[in-house]
Amino acid sequence: MMAKYPDELTCDMAETYGVFDIKRVPVKLLAALAVGLRDDSRVMMAKRGALVDTKTILLAKLLDMLSGTESDSPQSLTAKCFVEQPTGSTTAPQGKYETFDSPEAYKKRWAEVTRN
C-alpha cells in the first residue's frame, strides 16, 4: 500500500493512530496497523477506486434504481462514485475533484448533476 498510495496511507495513519512519521514505524507494525484501517479509510477507498465511502455509494445506487428506466433516467450517480481507469492501468486512481467558492455555486452544480 505504501508504494501505491503513500499520501493516503500517511493521512490515515495520522488520523487513525496518531502516527505522523510512518517511516519510523517498524514494517511489521505498519502492516498490522494498515490492515486494521476501516473500509472507509482513504487508502482502502483508493485501492478500490472509490471517490466516496460505501454508504454514499449505496445511496447513489438506490437513487439510480429509483430514478426509472435507463432510457429516461439521468446519468448514473453510482458511476460518478468511482475513478474511471483505462483497462490494464497499474497506476493509483486519480480522482476528478470540483471545488466551490460559495454554497450557491455548490447548489447550482448539484442541481446540474442531479438534473433538479
N, CA, C and O of each residue as an XYZ file, in Angstrom:
464
protein
N       0.819     -1.190      0.000
C       0.000      0.000      0.000
C       0.866      1.259      0.000
O       0.527      2.261     -0.629
N       1.961      1.192      0.697
C       2.822      2.374      0.806
C       3.334      2.812     -0.562
O       3.415      4.007     -0.843
N       3.679      1.846     -1.412
C       4.228      2.192     -2.721
C       3.184      2.821     -3.636
O       3.497      3.756     -4.374
N       1.948      2.324     -3.599
C       0.910      2.824     -4.500
C       0.149      4.025     -3.951
O      -0.258      4.903     -4.713
N      -0.044      4.070     -2.643
C      -0.884      5.101     -2.042
C      -0.194      5.755     -0.835
O      -0.741      5.727      0.267
N       0.982      6.334     -1.021
C       1.716      6.864      0.141
C       0.998      8.010      0.851
O       1.005      8.062      2.081
N       0.390      8.914      0.118
C      -0.289     10.051      0.748
C      -1.516      9.606      1.533
O      -1.752     10.063      2.652
N      -2.292      8.712      0.933
C      -3.487      8.217      1.598
C      -3.128      7.471      2.878
O      -3.763      7.661      3.915
N      -2.102      6.617      2.798
C      -1.687      5.845      3.964
C      -1.158      6.764      5.060
O      -1.458      6.562      6.237
N      -0.380      7.762      4.685
C       0.153      8.707      5.665
C      -0.982      9.433      6.387
O      -0.961      9.553      7.612
N      -1.965      9.913      5.638
C      -3.107     10.613      6.244
C      -3.903      9.688      7.161
O      -4.284     10.076      8.266
N      -4.150      8.465      6.698
C      -4.915      7.518      7.508
C      -4.188      7.152      8.793
O      -4.816      7.049      9.847
N      -2.883      6.956      8.725
C      -2.110      6.611      9.919
C      -2.113      7.766     10.923
O      -2.212      7.547     12.130
N      -2.004      8.986     10.416
C      -2.028     10.150     11.293
C      -3.401     10.308     11.944
O      -3.499     10.531     13.151
N      -4.450     10.191     11.148
C      -5.801     10.388     11.655
C      -6.224      9.271     12.607
O      -6.791      9.535     13.667
N      -5.949      8.031     12.229
C      -6.440      6.887     12.991
C      -5.584      6.553     14.204
O      -6.107      6.284     15.286
N      -4.268      6.571     14.023
C      -3.372      6.099     15.076
C      -2.468      7.185     15.666
O      -1.744      6.915     16.624
N      -2.488      8.391     15.126
C      -1.606      9.442     15.613
C      -0.153      9.238     15.212
O       0.754      9.781     15.842
N       0.065      8.453     14.160
C       1.418      8.196     13.654
C       1.680      9.190     12.526
O       1.078      9.106     11.456
N       2.593     10.138     12.782
C       2.842     11.185     11.808
C       4.078     10.938     10.952
O       4.221     11.551      9.894
N       4.963     10.064     11.381
C       6.157      9.732     10.596
C       6.192      8.220     10.416
O       6.810      7.502     11.202
N       5.519      7.749      9.371
C       5.379      6.305      9.203
C       6.687      5.618      8.854
O       6.790      4.397      8.975
N       7.683      6.370      8.427
C       8.970      5.762      8.097
C       9.732      5.328      9.348
O      10.680      4.549      9.256
N       9.327      5.821     10.502
C       9.966      5.429     11.761
C       9.300      4.218     12.408
O       9.816      3.669     13.382
N       8.158      3.804     11.871
C       7.420      2.671     12.427
C       7.968      1.383     11.813
O       8.148      1.320     10.597
N       8.238      0.350     12.625
C       8.691     -0.930     12.068
C       7.692     -1.463     11.039
O       6.481     -1.313     11.201
N       8.202     -2.074     10.001
C       7.372     -2.511      8.871
C       6.254     -3.452      9.318
O       5.118     -3.307      8.867
N       6.552     -4.409     10.192
C       5.519     -5.348     10.644
C       4.395     -4.621     11.384
O       3.220     -4.940     11.200
N       4.751     -3.658     12.207
C       3.732     -2.891     12.917
C       2.929     -2.034     11.945
O       1.707     -1.946     12.061
N       3.597     -1.411     11.000
C       2.917     -0.594      9.994
C       1.930     -1.444      9.196
O       0.808     -1.011      8.932
N       2.344     -2.647      8.815
C       1.459     -3.553      8.075
C       0.246     -3.936      8.914
O      -0.879     -3.954      8.414
N       0.473     -4.238     10.179
C      -0.643     -4.602     11.060
C      -1.618     -3.440     11.221
O      -2.833     -3.636     11.195
N      -1.087     -2.239     11.386
C      -1.946     -1.063     11.508
C      -2.714     -0.797     10.210
O      -3.889     -0.433     10.247
N      -2.056     -0.976      9.075
C      -2.701     -0.739      7.775
C      -3.854     -1.715      7.552
O      -4.907     -1.328      7.045
N      -3.659     -2.968      7.927
C      -4.725     -3.968      7.772
C      -5.918     -3.612      8.650
O      -7.057     -3.940      8.318
N      -5.658     -2.943      9.764
C      -6.724     -2.577     10.679
C      -7.490     -1.321     10.307
O      -8.429     -0.938     11.004
N      -7.103     -0.683      9.226
C      -7.822      0.532      8.815
C      -9.239      0.185      8.388
O      -9.500     -0.879      7.827
N     -10.138      1.103      8.666
C     -11.547      0.875      8.341
C     -11.768      0.883      6.823
O     -10.954      1.407      6.063
N     -12.868      0.299      6.414
C     -13.201      0.182      4.999
C     -13.365      1.542      4.325
O     -13.176      1.659      3.114
N     -13.717      2.572      5.098
C     -13.900      3.898      4.510
C     -12.676      4.797      4.663
O     -12.770      6.013      4.498
N     -11.521      4.192      4.981
C     -10.290      4.975      5.067
C      -9.851      5.386      3.656
O     -10.270      4.785      2.667
N      -9.013      6.404      3.578
C      -8.555      6.904      2.283
C      -7.868      5.828      1.461
O      -8.132      5.680      0.268
N      -6.984      5.076      2.106
C      -6.214      4.081      1.371
C      -7.102      2.934      0.882
O      -6.898      2.425     -0.220
N      -8.071      2.529      1.677
C      -8.972      1.446      1.249
C      -9.869      1.917      0.102
O     -10.140      1.158     -0.829
N     -10.326      3.165      0.169
C     -11.139      3.688     -0.926
C     -10.299      3.802     -2.196
O     -10.783      3.491     -3.284
N      -9.044      4.245     -2.071
C      -8.162      4.363     -3.234
C      -7.902      2.995     -3.858
O      -7.848      2.870     -5.082
N      -7.742      1.978     -3.027
C      -7.492      0.625     -3.545
C      -8.628      0.137     -4.436
O      -8.386     -0.546     -5.431
N      -9.852      0.479     -4.090
C     -10.981      0.009     -4.897
C     -11.454      1.046     -5.913
O     -12.449      0.835     -6.607
N     -10.734      2.172     -5.995
C     -11.060      3.184     -6.995
C     -12.278      4.014     -6.652
O     -12.874      4.634     -7.534
N     -12.658      4.037     -5.381
C     -13.831      4.787     -4.952
C     -13.447      6.210     -4.577
O     -12.390      6.449     -3.994
N     -14.312      7.141     -4.917
C     -14.099      8.541     -4.558
C     -14.847      8.903     -3.275
O     -14.568      9.927     -2.651
N     -15.792      8.057     -2.893
C     -16.620      8.310     -1.712
C     -16.737      7.034     -0.889
O     -16.334      5.961     -1.337
N     -17.290      7.152      0.317
C     -17.420      5.985      1.188
C     -18.547      5.056      0.725
O     -19.345      5.411     -0.142
N     -18.595      3.872      1.315
C     -19.553      2.840      0.923
C     -20.994      3.298      1.113
O     -21.849      3.006      0.276
N     -21.273      4.004      2.191
C     -22.636      4.487      2.441
C     -23.105      5.389      1.300
O     -24.240      5.268      0.841
N     -22.252      6.276      0.850
C     -22.607      7.184     -0.243
C     -22.824      6.411     -1.541
O     -23.735      6.726     -2.307
N     -21.991      5.401     -1.790
C     -22.153      4.568     -2.988
C     -23.505      3.865     -2.962
O     -24.214      3.832     -3.968
N     -23.858      3.304     -1.811
C     -25.145      2.611     -1.692
C     -26.317      3.566     -1.874
O     -27.313      3.210     -2.503
N     -26.210      4.768     -1.334
C     -27.274      5.756     -1.519
C     -27.392      6.174     -2.989
O     -28.496      6.351     -3.503
N     -26.254      6.328     -3.654
C     -26.270      6.682     -5.081
C     -26.906      5.563     -5.894
O     -27.688      5.825     -6.807
N     -26.574      4.317     -5.568
C     -27.149      3.165     -6.274
C     -28.656      3.116     -6.074
O     -29.406      2.872     -7.019
N     -29.091      3.346     -4.857
C     -30.521      3.365     -4.560
C     -31.226      4.452     -5.360
O     -32.287      4.213     -5.936
N     -30.643      5.640     -5.396
C     -31.228      6.734     -6.169
C     -31.288      6.382     -7.651
O     -32.286      6.655     -8.319
N     -30.211      5.769     -8.168
C     -30.206      5.354     -9.569
C     -31.327      4.355     -9.847
O     -32.007      4.438    -10.870
N     -31.510      3.420     -8.932
C     -32.539      2.386     -9.121
C     -33.948      2.979     -9.076
O     -34.842      2.518     -9.786
N     -34.140      3.990     -8.248
C     -35.463      4.598     -8.104
C     -35.746      5.662     -9.159
O     -36.869      6.157     -9.252
N     -34.741      6.017     -9.951
C     -34.893      7.097    -10.931
C     -35.604      6.675    -12.201
O     -35.938      7.541    -13.010
N     -35.851      5.411    -12.418
C     -36.573      4.972    -13.606
C     -35.743      4.085    -14.494
O     -34.697      3.574    -14.093
N     -36.221      3.912    -15.703
C     -35.536      3.056    -16.660
C     -34.336      3.770    -17.249
O     -34.199      4.986    -17.115
N     -33.472      3.014    -17.898
C     -32.249      3.595    -18.463
C     -32.539      4.677    -19.499
O     -31.778      5.638    -19.615
N     -33.625      4.536    -20.250
C     -33.901      5.488    -21.327
C     -34.325      6.866    -20.817
O     -34.078      7.875    -21.476
N     -34.968      6.910    -19.635
C     -35.439      8.210    -19.165
C     -34.751      8.708    -17.899
O     -35.108      9.763    -17.375
N     -33.779      7.968    -17.408
C     -33.121      8.386    -16.167
C     -31.891      9.244    -16.466
O     -31.285      9.125    -17.531
N     -31.532     10.104    -15.523
C     -30.319     10.914    -15.701
C     -29.077     10.034    -15.606
O     -29.169      8.842    -15.311
N     -27.940     10.623    -15.855
C     -26.677      9.893    -15.787
C     -26.520      9.265    -14.408
O     -26.885      9.868    -13.398
N     -25.981      8.062    -14.369
C     -25.817      7.311    -13.141
C     -24.943      8.042    -12.128
O     -23.816      8.428    -12.436
N     -25.467      8.229    -10.921
C     -24.668      8.812     -9.848
C     -23.677      7.786     -9.312
O     -22.591      8.147     -8.858
N     -24.044      6.510     -9.362
C     -23.141      5.458     -8.894
C     -21.841      5.484     -9.682
O     -20.766      5.341     -9.099
N     -21.915      5.661    -10.973
C     -20.711      5.700    -11.801
C     -19.799      6.855    -11.402
O     -18.579      6.758    -11.531
N     -20.384      7.942    -10.922
C     -19.579      9.101    -10.516
C     -18.865      8.879     -9.186
O     -18.031      9.689     -8.781
N     -19.191      7.789     -8.513
C     -18.569      7.474     -7.219
C     -17.218      6.791     -7.382
O     -16.499      6.597     -6.402
N     -16.871      6.428     -8.599
C     -15.642      5.687     -8.843
C     -14.760      6.407     -9.846
O     -15.242      7.151    -10.700
N     -13.464      6.175     -9.730
C     -12.483      6.733    -10.645
C     -12.542      5.929    -11.935
O     -12.550      4.698    -11.907
N     -12.583      6.628    -13.062
C     -12.522      5.942    -14.349
C     -11.065      5.653    -14.666
O     -10.243      6.568    -14.717
N     -10.737      4.362    -14.882
C      -9.375      3.977    -15.199
C      -9.357      3.210    -16.506
O     -10.257      2.414    -16.773
N      -8.333      3.444    -17.328
C      -8.212      2.653    -18.544
C      -7.957      1.198    -18.191
O      -7.366      0.902    -17.152
N      -8.398      0.292    -19.049
C      -8.194     -1.132    -18.826
C      -6.711     -1.443    -18.714
O      -5.907     -0.977    -19.521
N      -6.355     -2.232    -17.708
C      -4.962     -2.628    -17.526
C      -4.107     -1.592    -16.828
O      -2.894     -1.773    -16.720
N      -4.699     -0.519    -16.355
C      -3.928      0.520    -15.691
C      -3.367      0.013    -14.370
O      -4.059     -0.657    -13.604
N      -2.114      0.339    -14.115
C      -1.487     -0.085    -12.868
C      -1.171      1.098    -11.977
O      -0.514      0.943    -10.947
N      -1.625      2.260    -12.354
C      -1.339      3.446    -11.546
C      -2.437      3.650    -10.519
O      -3.549      3.145    -10.670
N      -2.117      4.385     -9.491
C      -3.103      4.706     -8.472
C      -4.185      5.585     -9.078
O      -3.898      6.398     -9.956
N      -5.433      5.434     -8.623
C      -6.513      6.246     -9.159
C      -6.265      7.728     -8.933
O      -5.765      8.136     -7.884
N      -6.616      8.514     -9.913
C      -6.512      9.962     -9.796
C      -7.913     10.515     -9.986
O      -8.440     10.510    -11.098
N      -8.518     10.991     -8.911
C      -9.893     11.461     -8.961
C     -10.035     12.829     -9.584
O      -9.073     13.588     -9.689
N     -11.257     13.130     -9.996
C     -11.589     14.449    -10.505
C     -12.370     15.148     -9.404
O     -13.420     14.666     -8.979
N     -11.865     16.271     -8.948
C     -12.497     16.975     -7.856
C     -12.930     18.347     -8.317
O     -12.260     18.992     -9.124
N     -14.058     18.780     -7.794
C     -14.531     20.123     -8.062
C     -14.510     20.888     -6.747
O     -14.798     20.328     -5.690
N     -14.175     22.145     -6.815
C     -14.233     22.991     -5.633
C     -15.198     24.133     -5.904
O     -15.452     24.497     -7.052
N     -15.724     24.685     -4.831
C     -16.721     25.731     -4.961
C     -16.364     26.884     -4.042
O     -15.865     26.683     -2.935
N     -16.625     28.095     -4.514
C     -16.310     29.299     -3.754
C     -17.441     29.731     -2.831
O     -17.259     30.587     -1.965
N     -18.621     29.125     -3.028
C     -19.758     29.524     -2.199
C     -20.771     28.387     -2.151
O     -20.754     27.499     -3.003
N     -21.650     28.414     -1.156
C     -22.715     27.405     -1.108
C     -23.627     27.481     -2.327
O     -24.146     26.463     -2.786
N     -23.819     28.680     -2.845
C     -24.686     28.848     -4.010
C     -24.101     28.154     -5.244
O     -24.827     27.534     -6.021
N     -22.780     28.267     -5.411
C     -22.126     27.604     -6.544
C     -22.250     26.093     -6.427
O     -22.465     25.395     -7.418
N     -22.110     25.595     -5.198
C     -22.265     24.156     -4.967
C     -23.691     23.720     -5.293
O     -23.885     22.721     -5.985
N     -24.691     24.454     -4.806
C     -26.093     24.095     -5.038
C     -26.432     24.123     -6.526
O     -27.179     23.276     -7.016
N     -25.884     25.090     -7.232
C     -26.120     25.180     -8.676
C     -25.550     23.950     -9.384
O     -26.211     23.349    -10.230
N     -24.306     23.579     -9.027
C     -23.678     22.407     -9.651
C     -24.411     21.122     -9.280
O     -24.584     20.244    -10.125
N     -24.846     21.002     -8.016
C     -25.582     19.822     -7.589
C     -26.883     19.683     -8.382
O     -27.270     18.578     -8.761
N     -27.544     20.791     -8.625
C     -28.778     20.768     -9.419
C     -28.487     20.303    -10.844
O     -29.292     19.580    -11.431
N     -27.357     20.704    -11.405
C     -26.979     20.245    -12.744
C     -26.700     18.750    -12.772
O     -27.119     18.048    -13.692
N     -26.000     18.274    -11.770
C     -25.634     16.853    -11.716
C     -26.867     15.982    -11.519
O     -26.997     14.931    -12.147
N     -27.767     16.416    -10.649
C     -28.950     15.613    -10.365
C     -30.142     15.984    -11.248
O     -31.210     15.377    -11.165
N     -29.936     16.990    -12.088
C     -30.992     17.476    -13.009
C     -32.260     17.883    -12.279
O     -33.368     17.517    -12.670
N     -32.075     18.647    -11.212
C     -33.222     19.157    -10.445
C     -33.457     20.606    -10.749
O     -34.378     21.211    -10.201
